[in-house]
Amino acid sequence: MRMSSLAAMAAILLGATQVQVDDMAKTARKPFNVTIRVFDSTKGPERGQDYVLPVDSPNAEHAVASTTANAASFTETMEGG
């Protein structure tokens, strides 16, 4: 591939990325309070602890989905391990 072809492809990719970023920046976000419950599965959810997490999101569905995904990736260090 010639150098000018590579430069043109890079400019197209950068332009496409900029359009995507600009579109994302225009999305209005609203504040939501999402409650999650952290519990030991051997003891049941009734013995868990609730946390209210503030989330800025375009809508309630997205707020719950993103909070759930973040909570699922959270791991707590076990005592002695």
WOMOQUI-V652141 format. One record per backbone hydrogen bond with DSSP energy under -0.5 kcal/mol. CO is the residue of the C=O (numbers start at 0). NH is the residue of the N-H. E is the energy in kcal/mol with one decimal. If there is no record, write none. Layout:
# WOMOQUI-V652141
co=CO nh=NH e=E
co=CO nh=NH e=E
This chain:
# WOMOQUI-V652141
co=1 nh=5 e=-1.9
co=2 nh=6 e=-2.3
co=3 nh=7 e=-2.0
co=4 nh=8 e=-2.4
co=5 nh=9 e=-2.5
co=6 nh=10 e=-2.2
co=7 nh=11 e=-2.1
co=8 nh=12 e=-2.6
co=9 nh=13 e=-2.7
co=10 nh=14 e=-2.3
co=11 nh=15 e=-2.5
co=12 nh=16 e=-2.4
co=13 nh=17 e=-2.3
co=14 nh=18 e=-2.1
co=15 nh=19 e=-2.1
co=16 nh=20 e=-2.5
co=17 nh=21 e=-2.8
co=18 nh=22 e=-2.4
co=19 nh=23 e=-2.1
co=20 nh=24 e=-2.2
co=21 nh=25 e=-1.0
co=23 nh=26 e=-1.2
co=29 nh=56 e=-2.4
co=31 nh=33 e=-0.6
co=31 nh=54 e=-3.2
co=32 nh=34 e=-0.5
co=33 nh=52 e=-3.3
co=35 nh=50 e=-2.9
co=36 nh=38 e=-0.5
co=37 nh=48 e=-2.6
co=38 nh=40 e=-0.6
co=39 nh=42 e=-1.8
co=39 nh=43 e=-1.5
co=43 nh=46 e=-1.3
co=44 nh=47 e=-1.9
co=48 nh=37 e=-2.8
co=50 nh=35 e=-2.7
co=50 nh=52 e=-0.6
co=51 nh=53 e=-0.5
co=52 nh=33 e=-2.8
co=54 nh=31 e=-2.7
co=54 nh=56 e=-0.6
co=56 nh=29 e=-3.2
co=58 nh=62 e=-2.1
co=59 nh=63 e=-2.5
co=60 nh=64 e=-2.5
co=61 nh=65 e=-2.8
co=62 nh=66 e=-1.9
co=63 nh=67 e=-2.6
co=64 nh=68 e=-2.3
co=65 nh=69 e=-2.2
co=66 nh=70 e=-2.7
co=67 nh=71 e=-2.5
co=68 nh=72 e=-1.1
co=69 nh=73 e=-0.5
co=70 nh=73 e=-1.0
co=77 nh=80 e=-1.7
